[in-house]
């Protein structure tokens, strides 16, 4: 991502379940030092993704937004998924 570019694709993916990033302990990650893994862990916790699958070690995931803090990301993911659930209930009720 280019420096200074603010990525925010929440509207684009408002109809999909979101997840907060997390560090997967893949063979590649296990080669990193503990210090590098700690940084990656923090970076991942600040990212919101959709279409995440552990089966492909996260390769299919789509980055939606990067937050300044892990707490801000966690709250945004909860809010996003709450709105999605509410919208789905409303849609089901109109069928």
ABEGO torsion letter per residue (X at the ends): XBBGBBBBAAAAAAABBBBBBBBBBBAAAAABBAAAAAAAAAAAAABBBBGBBAAAGGAABBBABBBABAAAAAAAAAAAAAAAAAAAAAAAAAX
